[in-house]
Amino acid sequence: MIKQGVKNYFVNLKYFFTPLGTIALGVVFGLSVLIPGTYASASHLAESVKTILNGSSIDLSKLQEYVTTAVRSLDWNEPIAALQTMLSGDWLINTLNGCIDALIESSEIYTVPIAAATTAFINDLLAYLFVFLFFSILGIIGGYLLIKWLIRRNIARRAAWKYFFVSLIDSLLTATIVSLCAWLISVWKPSIFVSSFVSVILFGCIALFEAYIVHAWKKTDVKNIINVKNIGMLFATNLIILLIASALVSVAVLLTNTIAGLFIGIALMETAFIVIELNAESYVKSFISETL
């Protein structure tokens, strides 16, 4: 089972660029809204500040120098954290107020209107960021569903009615297990360790049971599919695949950078999770074909 599962992962990495393409498409759609929207909002903010400061003498070179220094002071070794800081309302308001303090005497009278204009800009920016995230997440979900369909077609094809039937069973059993574990943890917090171990075993049983129903019903004894050995092998197989995928993501981050590495890592981890989900069915199909 381990050899077959690991092979399934590497073979299906041929679909690596499929989720990357859908993610890129989602990001492009998101940027098509974010960039022009942000530019328009920033222009409106600039006009508002210009109106508020009307009649004040401003040295634009000093203003540019102040903003550049503020941006450079952020820790760009962590680009995501730096961008989060830049997009925060406090940073924007403090930076603008700092510019005014450095350039204009009696700047207190400008603080309130500047803060109001900045808040309006931040609200617009958050709306555009929401749209960007929506399209990006849509690209990730679309890529996941597409690559799952392609991988299932290769290693665990099944009829549509079986898909819906098993999905219903899976949802009910999973919800029951999760609810039971949550209840145990709420009653006795140390039970999280026991619950985690038991959950792994139970989810392995569920995966093999579903695979038996779909691919081996009345073809072999259920004990040949659901037993301690197979549950342990399935767990080991899925753990190895997860470790391999994590190692590949780490290499991608080291060879590129954090953002590019995580972008690549999404495709690697999506493939891993899909193969992990289908490993039980792949094993049962192989078992039946060898025994019949």
Salt bridges, closest charged atoms under 4 A:
GLU277 OE2 - LYS148 NZ 2.81
GLU281 OE1 - ARG152 NH1 3.18
GLU281 OE2 - ARG158 NH1 2.84
GLU281 OE1 - HIS215 NE2 2.88
